[in-house]
Amino acid sequence: MPNATEEPVVLASASPRRRELLTRAGVRFEVVPSSVEERPLAGEAPRALALRLAREKALDVARRFPASPRRLVLGADTVVVLEDSAFGKPADGEEALKMLRRLAGRSHQVLTAVAVVETDRLEPRSVCVESTVVMRPASETELRAYVATGEPLDKAGAYAAQGEGRRLVERIEGSETNVIGLPMEETLALLRAAPREAEAATRTALAERLLSVRTRMASAAQRVGRDPGEITLIGVSKRVDASRVAEAVSLGLTDLGENYVQEARGKIAAVREILRTSKVRQAPRWHGIGQLQRNKAREAVLLFDVILAVDRIELARELDRRAGQAGRRLEVFLQVNLSGEPQKGGVRPGSLDELAAECAKLTHLSPIGLMTVPAESPDPQAARPAFAALRELARGLRENAGGDRFVALSMGMSHDFEVAIEEGATHIRVGTALFGPRES
């Protein structure tokens, strides 16, 4: 049987069902299971969860191979959804039984996301396919007997549509292979994609990530009675090529953040040119979000619309001088170091009042808010005290300064922006969740 794709394929999954589907389709492949943990993020929608895990699995395995010879790494993730609740794999027989009781006699959706990563590019192309499964009513005895076979324990939703679990299924609407673990038509299209199709798939993935981030932003805001429209999403474009940044702008992203003046210098010009030739009228606002040295102040004032990391009066005075020379008034955030880590920039809370008072005297600076980067932690909730503390510091400054100063709070990144929004963030800085993982 001829190979369904001309390039070597690596399956980033130990699933026997996915192996069987690929073999039947004539794909020659090797198996290298991913080590990605299948755990949802707080408030993550089922489709966004499946897409994220599929991409992370493919990237996890792709990074284990050299760029050449090129391989296509295939990652996949399946999520069973009932009334907006996502069912993963049951931890044990009792959890499997609970899942099956909820599914019995009802219809639910099966989402399978597939991602393909080329080892020489590390940019996932992905798709998510939805099928509907209608389960027939089943007695407690039937469900217990099925759980006793052991088949449900490594299956999303606790059943296998191609195995013993098929007797619990009344019908499948849509792709049956999608329910088994790989939507084969879409999977083969991704594997065979020509460069132009790959470009379109990458754009689709970026659009999906942007939608996912905005959906999570809205959910977090609504949980605390806030208007999602009052929160600015800053796409952190560090080490993202100009063409992808321009794509994000064409998809509706209005604000971008760069860490380094030297990288921003060429990228801003390149993005501007791509947007001009593409006839995209939207001009993004550029935020300087990294620590800034005084000798970069002149160029930073010319490049950025907003600077988020003013942490000492000498830098503020230099920015004010350069903004005056440029004939503009520059919006700035004062960065506060709430973690006490010496490697992080930021004024200590005890010195914030003095810095704010001195900045208020500067003619060409407009201090609109505070920014912080909390201590790193895998738990998003660990950042909540720092976010709450920044909010209270801003409240104190507003009471002293009045007017429109210090009304903005820039806090929260890819893994904790939902917590930041709950604590009052007006600006969040999101890189990985928007543009995907990047090379160091």
C-alpha positions as CSV (number, residue, x, y, z in Angstrom):
1,M,0.0,0.0,0.0
2,P,1.5,3.4,-0.9
3,N,2.2,5.8,1.9
4,A,-0.6,8.4,2.4
5,T,2.0,11.1,2.9
6,E,5.5,11.3,1.5
7,E,7.2,12.5,4.7
8,P,8.0,10.5,7.8
9,V,5.2,10.7,10.3
10,V,5.4,10.4,14.1
11,L,2.3,9.7,16.2
12,A,2.6,11.5,19.5
13,S,0.1,9.0,21.1
14,A,0.1,5.5,22.6
15,S,-3.5,5.0,21.6
16,P,-4.0,1.6,19.9
17,R,-7.2,3.0,18.2
18,R,-5.3,5.9,16.6
19,R,-2.5,3.5,15.5
20,E,-5.2,1.3,13.9
21,L,-6.9,4.2,12.1
22,L,-3.6,5.4,10.6
23,T,-2.5,1.9,9.5
24,R,-5.9,1.3,7.8
25,A,-5.4,4.7,6.0
26,G,-2.0,3.6,4.6
27,V,0.1,5.9,6.7
28,R,3.5,4.6,7.7
29,F,4.5,6.0,11.1
30,E,6.4,5.5,14.3
31,V,5.0,6.0,17.7
32,V,6.6,8.4,20.3
33,P,4.1,9.0,23.1
34,S,3.8,12.6,24.5
35,S,4.4,13.3,28.1
36,V,1.9,16.2,28.2
37,E,-0.4,16.2,31.2
38,E,-4.1,16.2,30.1
39,R,-5.4,18.8,32.6
40,P,-7.8,21.7,31.7
41,L,-7.0,25.3,32.5
42,A,-9.4,27.3,34.7
43,G,-12.4,28.2,32.7
44,E,-11.1,26.6,29.5
45,A,-13.8,25.8,26.9
46,P,-13.8,22.2,25.7
47,R,-12.9,23.0,22.1
48,A,-10.0,25.2,23.3
49,L,-8.9,22.4,25.7
50,A,-8.8,19.8,22.9
51,L,-6.9,22.1,20.5
52,R,-4.4,23.2,23.1
53,L,-3.6,19.6,24.2
54,A,-3.3,18.4,20.7
55,R,-0.8,21.1,19.9
56,E,1.1,20.7,23.1
57,K,1.4,17.0,22.5
58,A,2.7,17.4,18.9
59,L,5.2,20.1,20.0
60,D,6.4,18.0,23.0
61,V,7.4,15.2,20.7
62,A,8.6,17.4,17.8
63,R,11.1,19.0,20.0
64,R,12.8,15.7,20.6
65,F,13.8,15.4,17.0
66,P,16.4,17.4,15.0
67,A,15.0,19.8,12.4
68,S,16.5,17.7,9.6
69,P,15.4,15.3,8.2
70,R,12.0,16.8,8.5
71,R,9.2,14.8,10.2
72,L,5.5,15.4,10.6
73,V,4.5,14.9,14.2
74,L,0.8,14.2,14.8
75,G,-0.8,15.0,18.1
76,A,-4.5,14.5,19.0
77,D,-6.8,14.9,21.9
78,T,-10.5,13.8,22.3
79,V,-12.9,15.4,24.7
80,V,-16.5,14.2,25.4
81,V,-18.9,17.1,26.1
82,L,-22.3,17.0,27.8
83,E,-24.1,20.3,28.4
84,D,-20.8,22.2,28.4
85,S,-19.1,19.8,30.8
86,A,-16.0,18.1,29.4
87,F,-15.4,14.5,30.3
88,G,-11.8,13.2,30.2
89,K,-10.5,9.8,31.0
90,P,-11.9,8.4,34.3
91,A,-9.5,7.9,37.2
92,D,-11.1,4.6,38.2
93,G,-14.1,2.4,37.8
94,E,-16.3,4.4,40.1
95,E,-15.7,7.6,38.1
96,A,-16.3,5.7,34.9
97,L,-19.6,4.5,36.2
98,K,-20.6,8.1,37.2
99,M,-19.8,9.3,33.6
100,L,-21.8,6.5,32.0
101,R,-24.8,7.1,34.2
102,R,-24.8,10.8,33.0
103,L,-24.4,9.9,29.3
104,A,-27.0,7.0,29.2
105,G,-30.1,7.8,27.2
106,R,-28.8,11.2,26.1
107,S,-26.9,12.8,23.2
108,H,-23.5,14.4,23.7
109,Q,-20.7,15.8,21.6
110,V,-17.2,14.3,20.9
111,L,-14.6,16.8,20.0
112,T,-11.3,15.5,18.6
113,A,-8.5,18.0,17.8
114,V,-5.6,17.1,15.6
115,A,-2.4,19.0,15.3
116,V,0.5,18.5,12.9
117,V,3.9,20.0,13.6
118,E,6.8,20.0,11.2
119,T,10.1,19.4,13.1
120,D,11.9,22.2,11.1
121,R,9.2,24.8,11.9
122,L,7.6,24.0,15.2
123,E,4.4,25.8,14.2
124,P,1.3,23.7,14.8
125,R,-1.4,23.3,12.1
126,S,-4.6,22.1,13.7
127,V,-8.3,21.3,13.3
128,C,-11.1,20.4,15.7
129,V,-13.9,18.1,14.5
130,E,-17.2,17.6,16.3
131,S,-19.5,14.6,16.2
132,T,-22.7,13.9,18.0
133,V,-23.2,10.5,19.8
134,V,-26.7,9.4,20.9
135,M,-26.5,6.9,23.7
136,R,-29.3,4.4,24.3
137,P,-30.9,4.0,27.8
138,A,-28.9,1.4,29.8
139,S,-29.6,-0.2,33.1
140,E,-27.3,0.0,36.1
141,T,-26.5,-3.7,35.6
142,E,-25.5,-3.1,32.0
143,L,-23.3,-0.2,33.0
144,R,-21.6,-2.0,35.8
145,A,-21.0,-5.0,33.6
146,Y,-19.3,-2.8,31.0
147,V,-17.1,-1.0,33.6
148,A,-16.0,-4.5,34.8
149,T,-14.5,-5.2,31.4
150,G,-11.9,-2.5,32.1
151,E,-12.4,-1.0,28.6
152,P,-13.7,2.4,29.9
153,L,-10.6,3.2,32.0
154,D,-8.4,4.8,29.3
155,K,-11.2,6.3,27.2
156,A,-12.5,9.9,27.2
157,G,-16.1,9.7,28.4
158,A,-15.5,6.2,29.7
159,Y,-16.6,4.3,26.6
160,A,-15.1,2.9,23.3
161,A,-17.4,3.4,20.3
162,Q,-15.5,0.7,18.4
163,G,-15.3,-1.8,21.2
164,E,-17.7,-3.3,23.8
165,G,-19.0,0.2,24.4
166,R,-20.6,0.2,21.0
167,R,-23.6,-1.6,22.4
168,L,-24.3,1.5,24.6
169,V,-24.5,3.7,21.5
170,E,-27.7,4.2,19.6
171,R,-26.2,6.2,16.7
172,I,-23.4,8.5,15.7
173,E,-24.0,11.7,13.7
174,G,-21.0,12.9,11.8
175,S,-17.5,11.4,11.6
176,E,-17.3,8.0,13.3
177,T,-13.5,7.9,13.2
178,N,-13.6,11.2,15.0
179,V,-15.4,9.5,17.9
180,I,-12.8,6.7,17.8
181,G,-10.0,9.1,18.1
182,L,-9.0,10.6,14.8
183,P,-11.1,12.4,12.2
184,M,-9.4,10.7,9.3
185,E,-10.4,13.0,6.4
186,E,-9.2,16.1,8.2
187,T,-6.1,14.3,9.6
188,L,-5.0,13.2,6.1
189,A,-5.6,16.7,4.8
190,L,-3.3,18.1,7.4
191,L,-0.6,15.6,6.7
192,R,-0.8,16.2,3.0
193,A,-1.1,20.0,3.2
194,A,0.8,22.0,0.6
195,P,2.7,25.1,1.9
196,R,-0.3,27.3,0.9
197,E,-2.7,25.1,2.8
198,A,-0.3,24.9,5.8
199,E,-0.3,28.7,5.9
200,A,-4.1,28.8,5.9
201,A,-4.2,26.1,8.7
202,T,-1.8,28.2,10.7
203,R,-4.0,31.2,10.3
204,T,-7.0,29.2,11.5
205,A,-5.0,28.0,14.6
206,L,-4.2,31.6,15.4
207,A,-7.8,32.7,15.0
208,E,-8.9,29.8,17.3
209,R,-6.3,30.8,19.9
210,L,-7.4,34.4,19.8
211,L,-11.0,33.4,20.1
212,S,-10.2,31.1,23.0
213,V,-8.3,33.8,24.9
214,R,-11.1,36.3,24.4
215,T,-13.7,33.7,25.5
216,R,-11.7,33.1,28.7
217,M,-11.4,36.8,29.3
218,A,-15.1,37.3,29.0
219,S,-15.9,34.4,31.3
220,A,-13.5,35.7,34.0
221,A,-14.9,39.3,33.7
222,Q,-18.5,38.0,34.0
223,R,-17.7,36.0,37.0
224,V,-17.0,39.2,39.0
225,G,-19.6,41.4,37.3
226,R,-17.2,43.3,35.0
227,D,-17.6,44.4,31.4
228,P,-15.2,42.4,29.2
229,G,-14.9,45.4,26.9
230,E,-13.0,47.3,29.5
231,I,-10.1,44.9,29.4
232,T,-7.3,45.3,26.8
233,L,-5.5,42.2,25.5
234,I,-1.9,42.9,24.7
235,G,-0.4,40.1,22.4
236,V,3.2,39.6,23.5
237,S,5.0,39.1,20.2
238,K,8.5,38.5,21.5
239,R,10.2,36.0,19.1
240,V,7.2,35.8,16.9
241,D,7.9,36.6,13.2
242,A,6.4,39.7,11.7
243,S,4.1,37.8,9.3
244,R,2.3,36.0,12.2
245,V,2.0,39.2,14.1
246,A,0.5,40.9,11.1
247,E,-2.0,38.0,10.8
248,A,-3.0,38.5,14.4
249,V,-3.7,42.2,13.7
250,S,-5.8,41.3,10.6
251,L,-7.8,39.0,12.9
252,G,-8.6,41.9,15.2
253,L,-5.8,42.1,17.7
254,T,-5.3,45.8,18.4
255,D,-2.5,45.9,21.0
256,L,1.0,44.3,20.8
257,G,3.8,44.1,23.3
258,E,7.6,43.8,22.7
259,N,10.2,43.2,25.4
260,Y,13.3,44.5,23.6
261,V,13.9,47.7,21.7
262,Q,16.3,45.9,19.3
263,E,13.7,43.3,18.3
264,A,10.9,45.8,18.2
265,R,12.9,48.1,15.9
266,G,12.8,45.8,12.8
267,K,9.5,44.0,13.6
268,I,7.3,47.1,14.0
269,A,8.5,48.4,10.6
270,A,8.0,44.9,9.0
271,V,4.5,44.5,10.4
272,R,3.6,48.0,9.2
273,E,4.7,47.1,5.7
274,I,2.9,43.8,5.6
275,L,-0.3,45.5,6.8
276,R,0.1,48.2,4.2
277,T,0.6,45.7,1.3
278,S,-2.3,43.6,2.6
279,K,-4.5,46.7,2.7
280,V,-5.3,46.1,6.4
281,R,-6.2,49.5,7.8
282,Q,-6.0,48.5,11.5
283,A,-2.8,50.0,13.0
284,P,-1.9,48.3,16.3
285,R,-0.8,50.1,19.5
286,W,2.7,49.0,20.5
287,H,3.5,48.5,24.2
288,G,7.1,48.4,25.5
289,I,6.7,45.7,28.2
290,G,10.3,44.8,29.1
291,Q,12.8,46.4,31.5
292,L,14.2,49.5,29.8
293,Q,17.7,51.1,30.1
294,R,18.1,54.8,30.0
295,N,20.2,54.6,26.9
296,K,17.3,53.0,25.0
297,A,14.8,55.7,26.1
298,R,15.1,57.9,22.9
299,E,14.3,54.9,20.6
300,A,11.7,53.5,22.9
301,V,9.8,56.8,22.8
302,L,9.8,56.7,19.0
303,L,8.7,53.0,18.8
304,F,6.1,52.5,21.5
305,D,2.8,54.1,22.2
306,V,2.9,53.0,25.8
307,I,5.7,52.0,28.1
308,L,4.8,49.6,30.9
309,A,8.0,49.3,33.0
310,V,8.9,52.7,34.5
311,D,10.5,51.8,37.9
312,R,12.9,54.6,38.7
313,I,12.8,58.4,38.5
314,E,16.0,58.6,36.4
315,L,14.3,56.6,33.7
316,A,11.1,58.6,33.9
317,R,13.0,61.9,33.5
318,E,14.8,60.6,30.5
319,L,11.6,59.3,28.9
320,D,10.0,62.7,29.6
321,R,12.9,64.6,28.0
322,R,12.9,62.3,24.9
323,A,9.1,62.6,24.6
324,G,9.4,66.4,24.7
325,Q,11.9,66.3,21.9
326,A,9.5,64.1,19.9
327,G,6.7,66.5,20.6
328,R,4.4,63.9,22.2
329,R,2.9,62.9,25.6
330,L,3.8,59.4,26.5
331,E,1.5,57.0,28.5
332,V,3.4,55.0,31.1
333,F,2.8,52.4,33.7
334,L,4.9,52.3,36.9
335,Q,6.2,48.8,37.5
336,V,5.9,47.5,41.1
337,N,8.0,44.6,42.4
338,L,5.7,42.8,44.8
339,S,7.6,39.5,44.9
340,G,10.8,40.9,46.3
341,E,12.9,39.1,43.7
342,P,16.0,41.0,42.9
343,Q,16.1,39.8,39.3
344,K,12.8,41.4,38.6
345,G,12.4,45.1,37.8
346,G,10.0,47.3,39.7
347,V,9.9,49.9,42.5
348,R,9.4,48.5,45.9
349,P,5.9,49.2,47.3
350,G,7.4,51.5,50.0
351,S,9.0,53.8,47.4
352,L,6.0,53.9,45.0
353,D,4.4,57.1,46.4
354,E,7.7,59.0,45.9
355,L,8.1,57.7,42.3
356,A,4.5,58.5,41.5
357,A,4.8,62.0,42.9
358,E,7.9,62.8,40.9
359,C,6.4,61.4,37.7
360,A,3.3,63.6,38.2
361,K,5.6,66.6,37.8
362,L,6.8,65.6,34.4
363,T,5.2,67.5,31.5
364,H,5.5,64.8,28.8
365,L,4.6,61.7,30.7
366,S,1.1,60.5,31.6
367,P,1.2,57.8,34.3
368,I,-2.0,55.9,33.7
369,G,-1.5,52.9,35.9
370,L,0.6,50.2,37.6
371,M,2.2,47.0,36.3
372,T,3.5,43.9,38.1
373,V,5.0,40.5,37.4
374,P,4.3,38.1,40.3
375,A,6.5,35.3,41.4
376,E,6.5,32.4,39.1
377,S,4.2,29.5,40.1
378,P,2.5,26.7,38.2
379,D,-0.7,27.5,40.2
380,P,-2.5,30.6,38.8
381,Q,-4.1,31.2,42.2
382,A,-0.7,31.8,43.7
383,A,-0.6,35.2,41.9
384,R,-3.9,36.4,43.4
385,P,-2.5,38.1,46.5
386,A,0.0,40.1,44.3
387,F,-2.8,41.2,41.9
388,A,-5.0,42.2,44.8
389,A,-2.1,44.2,46.4
390,L,-1.4,46.1,43.1
391,R,-5.1,47.0,42.9
392,E,-5.0,48.5,46.4
393,L,-1.8,50.4,45.7
394,A,-3.4,51.9,42.7
395,R,-6.5,52.8,44.8
396,G,-4.3,54.7,47.2
397,L,-2.5,56.6,44.5
398,R,-5.8,57.6,42.9
399,E,-7.0,59.0,46.2
400,N,-3.9,61.2,46.4
401,A,-3.5,62.1,42.7
402,G,-7.1,62.2,41.5
403,G,-8.1,62.6,37.9
404,D,-7.4,59.9,35.4
405,R,-4.1,58.8,36.8
406,F,-3.5,55.2,38.0
407,V,-6.8,53.9,36.8
408,A,-5.2,51.1,34.8
409,L,-3.7,47.8,36.0
410,S,-1.4,45.7,33.8
411,M,-1.2,42.3,35.3
412,G,-1.7,38.7,34.3
413,M,-0.1,36.6,31.6
414,S,-1.0,33.4,29.7
415,H,-1.3,31.1,32.7
416,D,-2.9,33.5,35.2
417,F,-4.7,36.3,33.3
418,E,-8.1,35.0,34.4
419,V,-7.2,35.5,38.1
420,A,-5.8,38.9,37.2
421,I,-9.1,39.9,35.6
422,E,-11.0,38.8,38.6
423,E,-8.8,41.1,40.7
424,G,-9.3,44.1,38.5
425,A,-6.8,43.9,35.6
426,T,-7.5,46.4,32.8
427,H,-4.5,45.2,30.6
428,I,-3.3,41.6,30.3
429,R,-0.1,40.5,28.5
430,V,-0.6,37.2,26.7
431,G,2.0,35.5,24.6
432,T,2.1,31.7,24.6
433,A,-1.7,31.2,24.9
434,L,-2.1,33.4,21.8
435,F,0.9,32.7,19.5
436,G,1.7,29.2,20.8
437,P,5.0,28.0,22.3
438,R,8.2,29.6,21.0
439,E,11.8,28.6,20.8
440,S,14.1,30.1,23.4
